[in-house]
Amino acid sequence: MKIIALEEHYWDDEVATHFKERGPEMRNPEMLQRLRDLDTLRIKEMDEAGIDLQIVSHGAPATQRIDAETAVPLAKRANDRLFESIKKHPGRLKGFAVLPTANPKAAADEAMSPRNARKAGTRVRYDVSFFQRTIRRTLTPHT
């Protein structure tokens, strides 16, 4: 039987610099180290716990509270870094993309990028569906 841990949190260092609120995880050095690690420590602890695959997602608030002008390129860079980490550990890591929700069209574009489609299946499709409906409502004139 394969053990899969779903929606395990991680933090991208660049995204985390935009957090205004500081939770207890920011004051706990060991927890902070684990949140930032998508490499040796995470894989070692997965092995110790018997976890075959982790599907990671960025801890809150990710890019949701960031203005669109900042969030769009930031999300792309964070997703690129996540993709590189996933490629380093094939079969061990998958991930949910961070989306710049302040700009629904850019969020849908980022969710549909081939790089993100390979990271996670259903969550990306769900997000794309939501943002496509939002875009259609936004762009369709009301009659």
C-alpha positions as CSV (number, residue, x, y, z in Angstrom):
1,M,0.0,0.0,0.0
2,K,1.3,3.5,-0.9
3,I,1.1,6.2,1.8
4,I,0.3,9.6,0.4
5,A,0.3,12.8,2.6
6,L,-2.0,15.3,1.1
7,E,-1.7,19.1,1.3
8,E,1.5,19.2,3.4
9,H,2.5,22.7,3.9
10,Y,5.7,24.3,2.8
11,W,6.9,28.0,2.5
12,D,8.6,29.6,-0.4
13,D,11.1,32.1,1.1
14,E,10.2,34.9,-1.3
15,V,6.4,34.5,-0.8
16,A,6.9,34.4,2.9
17,T,8.6,37.8,2.9
18,H,5.2,39.3,2.0
19,F,3.4,37.9,5.1
20,K,2.3,40.7,7.4
21,E,1.1,38.6,10.2
22,R,3.5,36.5,12.1
23,G,2.1,33.2,13.5
24,P,3.7,30.8,16.0
25,E,5.5,29.0,13.1
26,M,7.5,32.1,12.5
27,R,8.9,32.0,16.0
28,N,9.7,28.3,16.0
29,P,13.0,27.8,14.2
30,E,12.6,24.0,13.8
31,M,9.1,24.4,12.3
32,L,10.3,27.2,10.1
33,Q,13.2,25.0,8.9
34,R,10.8,22.2,8.0
35,L,8.4,24.6,6.2
36,R,11.2,25.9,4.0
37,D,12.7,22.5,3.2
38,L,11.6,20.6,0.1
39,D,14.7,18.6,-0.1
40,T,16.9,16.4,2.2
41,L,15.2,17.0,5.5
42,R,11.6,16.6,4.2
43,I,12.5,13.4,2.3
44,K,14.3,12.0,5.3
45,E,11.3,12.6,7.6
46,M,9.0,11.2,5.0
47,D,11.1,8.0,5.0
48,E,11.1,7.9,8.8
49,A,7.3,8.2,8.8
50,G,6.7,5.7,6.0
51,I,5.3,8.3,3.6
52,D,5.8,7.5,-0.1
53,L,4.5,10.7,-1.6
54,Q,3.7,14.2,-0.3
55,I,1.5,16.6,-2.1
56,V,2.6,20.0,-0.9
57,S,0.8,23.3,-0.8
58,H,2.0,26.6,0.2
59,G,1.0,27.6,3.8
60,A,-1.5,30.4,4.2
61,P,-1.9,33.1,3.1
62,A,0.4,32.4,0.1
63,T,-0.4,35.0,-2.6
64,Q,-4.0,35.5,-1.7
65,R,-3.5,38.8,0.2
66,I,-0.9,40.3,-2.2
67,D,-1.8,42.9,-4.8
68,A,-2.2,41.7,-8.3
69,E,0.9,43.6,-9.7
70,T,3.1,41.9,-7.1
71,A,1.3,38.5,-6.9
72,V,1.4,37.6,-10.6
73,P,5.2,37.4,-11.1
74,L,5.7,36.2,-7.5
75,A,3.4,33.2,-8.0
76,K,5.2,32.3,-11.3
77,R,8.6,32.4,-9.6
78,A,7.3,30.4,-6.6
79,N,5.7,27.8,-8.8
80,D,8.9,27.6,-10.9
81,R,10.9,26.9,-7.7
82,L,8.3,24.3,-6.5
83,F,8.5,22.6,-9.9
84,E,12.3,22.4,-9.7
85,S,12.0,20.8,-6.2
86,I,9.5,18.3,-7.5
87,K,11.7,17.4,-10.4
88,K,14.6,16.7,-7.9
89,H,12.5,14.1,-6.1
90,P,10.4,12.3,-8.8
91,G,7.7,10.1,-7.3
92,R,8.2,11.6,-3.8
93,L,6.8,15.1,-4.2
94,K,3.8,16.7,-6.1
95,G,2.4,20.1,-5.4
96,F,-0.5,22.6,-5.7
97,A,0.4,25.8,-7.5
98,V,0.1,29.2,-5.7
99,L,-2.3,31.4,-7.7
100,P,-2.4,35.2,-7.8
101,T,-6.1,35.4,-7.0
102,A,-6.1,39.2,-7.1
103,N,-6.0,38.8,-10.9
104,P,-8.4,36.0,-11.9
105,K,-7.3,35.8,-15.5
106,A,-3.6,35.6,-14.5
107,A,-4.5,33.0,-11.9
108,A,-6.3,30.9,-14.5
109,D,-3.4,31.2,-16.9
110,E,-1.0,30.2,-14.2
111,A,-3.1,27.2,-13.1
112,M,-3.3,26.1,-16.7
113,S,0.4,26.4,-17.5
114,P,1.9,23.0,-18.5
115,R,4.3,23.3,-15.6
116,N,1.5,23.5,-13.1
117,A,-0.7,20.9,-14.8
118,R,2.1,18.3,-14.1
119,K,2.2,19.2,-10.4
120,A,-1.3,18.4,-9.3
121,G,-4.4,17.2,-11.0
122,T,-7.7,17.8,-9.4
123,R,-6.9,20.9,-7.4
124,V,-5.6,22.7,-10.5
125,R,-8.7,21.6,-12.5
126,Y,-10.9,22.8,-9.7
127,D,-9.2,26.2,-9.5
128,V,-9.2,26.6,-13.3
129,S,-12.9,25.9,-13.4
130,F,-13.6,28.5,-10.7
131,F,-11.4,31.1,-12.4
132,Q,-12.8,30.4,-15.9
133,R,-16.3,31.0,-14.6
134,T,-15.2,34.2,-12.9
135,I,-13.5,35.4,-16.1
136,R,-16.6,34.5,-18.2
137,R,-18.8,36.5,-15.8
138,T,-16.4,39.4,-15.8
139,L,-16.0,39.6,-19.6
140,T,-19.6,38.8,-20.6
141,P,-21.7,41.9,-20.9
142,H,-24.9,41.8,-18.7
143,T,-28.1,42.0,-20.8
